[in-house]
Every structure is written in C-alpha cells, then in structure tokens.
Amino acid sequence: MAFDNLPGSIELIRAGKLRALAVTTMSRSPLLPEVPTVSEFVPGYQASAWYGIGVPKGTPTEIVDRLNKEVNAGLADVTLRARLADMGGLLLPGSPNDLAKLIGEETEKWAKVIRMVNIKSE
C-alpha cells in the first residue's frame, strides 16, 4: 500500500497494475469517479500534494510579477492544461499572494497535526 500522487500512478491504475483504494482530496477525482475519497470514511480528511514556484526574498516586484504572468500564461495553455488534467493534475493559477495564503494554510494545518500527535524532531 502506498500514498502516491495521481499523476505518478494514473497510468498504472488505468493499466490495471495498481488498484486505487481512495483519493485524499476532498472530492472524488473526475478521472476515477468510482474511487471514494478518504473523507468518506474519515470525515474531514484531506491531504494533497502541490507545487509552487518561489524566488528569493527581496526579488524585485517587477521580476516576481513577470514570472507570475508567464507561469499563469503557461498554465492557461490548452494543450498543457489537457495533458496535466489527463494525468490527474489540478491547476491552481494565481498570484504570489494566493501562494502565500496556501503556504500559510498548509503550514497551520500540518502544525496542528504535529502538535496533536506530539511529533518531535530527532
């Protein structure tokens, strides 16, 4: 058993070499509508992998804005969107503030888990 990202396992699932038991997103995947979510068994459970592009602190605003504009333009490309969707990827274009908000929310969510189960660094 393993928890894997859908883009990394979708081809194995489609080929019948891997059996999907559940997805960890809050809603079922449109690619695997028959596969339940973990939250259907454990209410409130949600865990997703995500990727963002960051730059060093102090990077000039005009560079950040240009990079954000170009990345969002790439994510709007029909061919790229279709390929990523076919692999199970969900695109979240947005602003640097949107990414900062996501990072903050994820940090707090996982900090609560760490505190709740008393995880300590070694």
C-alpha positions, 0 to 999 in steps of 0.5 A: 500500500502506498500514498502516491500522487495521481499523476505518478500512478494514473497510468498504472491504475488505468493499466490495471497494475495498481488498484486505487483504494481512495483519493485524499482530496476532498472530492472524488477525482473526475478521472476515477469517479468510482474511487471514494475519497478518504473523507468518506470514511474519515470525515474531514480528511484531506491531504494533497500534494502541490507545487509552487514556484518561489524566488528569493526574498527581496526579488524585485516586484517587477521580476516576481510579477513577470514570472507570475504572468508567464507561469499563469500564461503557461498554465492557461495553455490548452494543450498543457492544461489537457495533458496535466488534467489527463494525468490527474493534475489540478491547476491552481493559477494565481498570484504570489499572494494566493501562494502565500495564503496556501503556504500559510494554510498548509503550514497551520494545518500540518502544525496542528497535526504535529502538535496533536500527535506530539511529533518531535524532531530527532 
